């Protein structure tokens, strides 16, 4: 039997250092099993896109050479974008989730035990065609793939506050960085204004003048396990754009309670969803945006969404 080689793409800072700790475990495990491996480390923001592109071009879709990503959802987002930029876009890619949110792994779901995940990848691998969101911002001549979701408004402001929080940096040092997200949810409740947005599919168009959260998602989760739209899944060749209009604060809290309890929030008069393989979202006012937990800045958005796919090795 041909020996397999594991090519590890590592973001050591992901998950407040969780990724680096996981790599040490994986390194010992692969060494003990006498599996050939190498590791390429991301050194700066955005570096993983180029590293994954180069590695895919080197591997040339050889089934005995496995690309394994260790990091958070943002790291895996970049790695998938790198694969899609390579000459071998069908290259399978594995993911050992090591972030703070891990929404993609939760949605698939992926094995979270490192040794069991590696055993499966090495001994009885499965390659699954998995949906991938793609957006083009017509206002900024910008395009990108996403694995989880792209949000405008409430969730994006939470991401912005969290990523720039001094408190988060302190909490990260004691491995409690996730708590800063909850704190900034409360801050955003007090500060986020409503805005106008228009959503259009091939069969439906609607404008909202009191939008609070607008998220186009590939699967149910955002924000580290919050089931925004339980009916979404990453295998139906569709995206879902969710628009939540702003109710009173007590009603919003109750809506959030239903979201976490049983999913009945989807029946609320404030909750709207559009499902299609192509969706257009237009917001003319300046709003924060986020994609897979990474900031897009504050701007007006004219977004064209479509569905692509990639080969997930697991």
C-alpha positions in Angstrom: 0.0 0.0 0.0 1.3 3.4 -1.0 2.4 5.5 2.0 0.4 8.7 2.5 1.9 12.1 3.2 0.1 14.7 5.2 0.7 18.4 4.3 -0.4 20.5 7.3 -1.4 24.1 6.8 -1.3 25.7 10.3 -2.4 29.0 11.7 -0.8 28.9 15.1 -2.6 31.9 16.5 -6.1 30.6 15.8 -8.5 30.0 18.7 -6.3 32.0 21.1 -3.5 29.4 20.7 -5.8 26.3 20.5 -4.6 25.6 17.0 -0.9 25.5 18.1 -1.7 23.2 21.0 -3.7 20.9 18.7 -0.8 20.9 16.2 1.6 19.6 18.9 -0.8 16.8 19.7 -1.1 15.9 16.0 2.7 16.1 15.5 3.2 13.6 18.3 0.5 11.3 16.9 1.8 11.3 13.3 5.3 10.8 14.5 4.3 7.8 16.6 2.4 6.3 13.7 5.4 6.9 11.3 3.3 9.0 9.0 5.3 11.3 6.7 4.2 14.9 7.2 5.3 18.5 6.7 3.9 21.8 8.1 3.5 25.2 6.5 2.7 28.0 8.9 0.7 31.1 8.2 2.7 34.1 9.2 0.4 37.1 8.6 -3.3 37.9 7.9 -4.4 36.5 4.5 -1.2 34.4 4.1 -3.2 31.1 4.1 -4.8 31.8 0.8 -1.4 31.8 -1.0 -0.1 28.9 1.0 -3.1 26.7 0.1 -2.9 27.7 -3.6 0.8 26.8 -3.7 0.3 23.5 -1.9 -2.6 22.5 -4.2 -0.4 23.2 -7.2 2.4 21.1 -5.7 0.2 18.1 -4.7 -1.6 18.1 -8.1 -4.6 16.2 -6.7 -2.5 13.2 -5.8 -4.7 11.0 -3.6 -1.7 9.9 -1.5 -0.9 13.5 -0.5 -3.4 14.9 1.9 -3.8 18.6 2.7 -5.0 19.2 6.3 -5.8 22.6 7.7 -5.5 23.4 11.4 -7.1 26.7 12.5 -10.4 28.4 12.9 -13.2 29.1 10.4 -11.3 32.2 9.1 -8.2 30.0 8.4 -10.3 27.4 6.6 -12.0 30.1 4.6 -8.7 31.3 3.3 -7.4 27.8 2.6 -10.5 27.0 0.5 -10.1 30.3 -1.4 -6.5 29.3 -2.1 -7.6 25.9 -3.4 -10.2 27.6 -5.7 -7.4 29.9 -7.0 -5.1 27.0 -7.8 -4.9 24.9 -11.0 -6.4 22.0 -9.1 -9.7 23.3 -7.8 -11.0 19.8 -7.1 -8.2 19.1 -4.6 -9.8 17.6 -1.4 -9.0 19.5 1.7 -9.4 18.4 5.4 -10.1 20.6 8.4 -9.2 20.0 12.0 -11.3 22.8 13.7 -9.2 24.7 16.2 -10.9 28.1 16.6 -13.2 29.6 19.1 -16.4 29.4 17.1 -16.0 26.3 14.9 -19.4 26.9 13.2 -18.4 25.0 10.0 -17.4 21.9 11.9 -20.7 22.0 13.9 -22.8 22.3 10.7 -21.3 19.4 8.7 -20.6 17.9 11.4 -16.9 17.1 11.6 -15.2 14.8 14.0 -13.7 17.0 16.8 -11.5 14.3 18.4 -8.1 14.9 16.7 -6.9 11.3 16.7 -10.2 9.9 15.5 -10.4 12.5 12.8 -6.8 11.7 11.6 -7.5 8.0 11.7 -10.5 8.5 9.5 -8.6 10.7 7.0 -5.7 8.3 6.8 -7.4 4.9 6.8 -11.0 5.4 5.4 -11.2 8.9 3.9 -14.5 10.3 2.5 -14.6 13.1 0.0 -17.9 15.0 0.1 -18.9 17.7 -2.4 -19.8 20.6 0.0 -21.6 23.8 -0.8 -19.5 27.0 -0.8 -21.0 30.5 -0.8 -19.6 33.0 -3.3 -20.2 36.8 -3.3 -19.4 39.6 -5.6 -19.7 43.2 -4.3 -20.5 45.3 -7.3 -19.8 48.5 -5.4 -16.2 47.6 -4.7 -15.2 45.1 -7.5 -14.6 42.5 -4.8 -15.3 38.8 -4.8 -14.7 35.9 -2.4 -15.8 32.5 -1.3 -17.2 31.8 2.2 -17.8 28.6 4.1 -20.2 30.0 6.8 -22.0 33.3 6.1 -21.7 36.9 5.2 -23.6 39.4 7.5 -24.5 43.0 7.4 -25.7 45.0 10.4 -26.0 43.4 13.9 -23.7 40.4 13.7 -21.1 42.3 11.7 -21.0 45.1 14.3 -20.6 42.5 17.0 -17.6 41.0 15.1 -16.1 44.5 14.6 -16.4 45.3 18.3 -15.0 41.9 19.3 -12.1 41.9 16.9 -11.0 45.4 18.1 -11.7 44.8 21.8 -9.0 45.4 24.4 -11.0 43.1 26.7 -10.8 40.3 24.1 -7.0 40.5 23.9 -6.9 40.1 27.7 -9.5 37.3 27.7 -7.6 35.5 24.9 -4.5 35.3 27.2 -6.6 33.2 29.7 -8.4 31.3 26.9 -11.7 33.0 27.5 -11.8 35.1 24.3 -15.2 33.7 23.3 -16.9 35.6 26.3 -16.0 38.9 24.6 -18.5 38.1 21.8 -21.3 37.8 24.3 -20.4 41.1 25.9 -20.4 42.9 22.5 -23.8 41.4 21.6 -25.1 43.4 24.6 -23.2 46.5 23.5 -24.6 46.2 19.9 -28.1 45.8 21.2 -27.8 49.3 22.6 -26.1 50.9 19.6 -27.1 49.2 16.3 -29.5 51.3 14.2 -31.9 49.9 11.7 -31.3 50.3 7.9 -33.0 49.8 4.5 -32.2 46.7 2.5 -33.6 45.0 -0.6 -33.3 41.3 -1.2 -34.0 39.8 -4.6 -34.2 36.2 -6.0 -35.4 35.0 -9.4 -39.0 34.7 -8.1 -39.2 37.2 -5.2 -38.2 40.7 -4.2 -38.8 42.7 -1.0 -37.5 45.9 0.6 -37.2 46.2 4.3 -37.0 49.6 6.0 -36.4 48.5 9.5 -33.7 45.8 9.0 -31.4 45.0 11.9 -29.6 41.9 10.8 -29.1 40.7 7.3 -27.1 37.4 6.9 -26.6 35.2 3.9 -25.7 31.8 5.2 -24.5 28.4 3.9 -25.7 26.5 7.0 -27.6 27.0 10.3 -24.9 28.6 12.6 -23.1 31.8 13.3 -21.5 33.5 16.2 -20.1 30.2 17.7 -23.1 27.9 17.6 -26.1 30.3 17.4 -28.7 28.5 15.1 -29.8 31.4 13.0 -31.7 29.3 10.4 -31.9 25.6 11.4 -33.3 24.6 8.0 -30.2 25.7 6.1 -27.6 23.1 5.2 -24.3 22.9 3.3 -25.4 20.2 0.8 -28.6 21.5 -0.8 -27.0 23.8 -3.4 -28.8 26.8 -2.0 -28.0 29.8 0.3 -30.4 31.4 2.7 -30.6 35.2 3.3 -32.1 36.0 6.6 -33.5 39.4 7.4 -34.4 40.2 11.0 -36.3 43.4 11.5 -35.8 45.3 14.8 -38.5 44.7 17.4 -38.6 46.2 20.9 -35.8 45.1 23.2 -38.0 42.7 25.2 -39.2 41.1 21.9 -35.7 40.8 20.6 -34.5 39.1 23.7 -37.5 36.7 23.5 -36.7 36.1 19.8 -33.1 35.2 20.8 -34.4 32.9 23.5 -36.5 31.0 21.0 -33.5 30.8 18.6 -31.5 29.1 21.3 -34.3 26.9 22.6 -36.3 25.4 19.8 -36.0 27.3 16.5 -39.5 28.8 16.7 -38.0 32.2 16.1 -38.3 31.4 12.3 -42.1 31.9 12.7 -41.8 35.4 14.1 -43.2 38.3 12.1 -39.8 40.0 12.4 -37.9 37.0 10.8 -37.8 36.7 7.0 -35.8 34.2 4.8 -35.0 33.9 1.1 -33.6 30.6 -0.2 -32.1 30.3 -3.7 -29.0 29.5 -5.6 -28.6 33.1 -6.6 -29.5 36.1 -4.3 -28.9 39.8 -4.6 -28.7 42.0 -1.4 -28.6 45.8 -1.7 -28.0 48.1 1.2 -27.2 51.7 0.4 -26.4 53.1 3.9 -23.1 52.5 5.6 -23.2 49.3 7.6 -20.6 47.0 9.1 -20.0 43.7 7.2 -18.5 40.4 8.2 -17.6 37.2 6.3 -16.8 34.1 8.3 -16.0 36.2 11.3 -13.6 38.5 9.4 -14.4 42.2 9.1 -15.4 43.7 5.8 -15.5 47.3 7.2 -18.3 49.8 7.1 -19.7 50.5 3.7 -22.7 50.3 1.4 -23.2 46.8 -0.1 -24.5 45.6 -3.4 -23.9 41.9 -3.2 -24.5 39.1 -5.8 -24.5 35.7 -4.1 -24.2 32.3 -5.8 -23.4 28.7 -4.8 -20.2 26.9 -5.7 -18.7 23.8 -4.0 -15.4 22.2 -2.9 -14.2 18.8 -2.0 -14.2 18.2 1.8 -11.9 15.4 3.0 -13.0 13.8 6.2 
